[in-house]
Amino acid sequence: MLDCEFSVPIELGEGDFEFSQVHCTSTLYEQISNATTGAEFYIDKTISYGDAVLFWFFTIFLIAGIVVNLFKIFWKR
């Protein structure tokens, strides 16, 4: 859950306003700050179904590649 606190309202006229600062805290996201540029972004701490499928395919291809290469090495001898 992402909880944000808005502060320092700026009046735009005709009763409209916006906030110039926001501070967010989360249990599902981790805030990362770039020390050089000062940019801030959030990283999702959960793994989605699509991520899990991609990891599974990469794992299968990695294991298959290792097995094929080991078979080629030992088949020559």
N, C-alpha and C positions, 0 to 999 in steps of 0.2 A: 504494500500500500504506500502510496506517495502522498505525503502531507506537506503542503506548501503554505508559507506565511508571507503575505504581501505587505509591504510597508512603503512609506513615503509617497502618499498620493499626490498626484499633480492634476490640477483642475484644467480641463481643456475648454471650458466655456459651455454655456447652455446646460449646466448641471451635469455634464459629462466629466469623468475623470479616469485616470489610469494610474497604475502603480509603477514606480521607477526601480524598486528593489524587490527581490523575491528570494526566500531562503527555504529550501526543501529538504525534508528528511524522509527516508524510506527504509523499509525492512526488506524489500525485494530488489532494490537497486543500490549500487554503490557509486557514490559521487567521486569522480576523478578530476583533479585540477592540474592543468599544465603550468608548471612553475615559470616557464619562459614567457608564454603569451597571456597567462591568466585565464585561459579558456576553461570552462567547466562542462562536463558531460556525465551521463549516467550509464553504467553497465548493468545489464539485467543479470541477476544472480540465479535465475531459473533456466532449465534446459527445456526447450519446446520439443514437440514430437518430431518436427522437421530436423532439428539439431541431432536428436537421437538417431534418426534414420541415416543422416549423413555420417555420423561417427561410426555406425554399424558398417556401412558400405566401405568407408576408408579402412576400417579394421580388417574386413574380409579381404580387400585388395592388398593390404600390407602383408597379411599372413600368406596369401596366395603367392605374392611376389617372393617372399622369403623361401617358401617351399620350392617354388620353381627354380630359383637360383641355387639352392642347396642340391636339388636333384641334378641340375646341369653340372655342378662341380663334381659330385660323386659319381655320376654316370660316366664321365670321361676316364676315370681311374679304373 
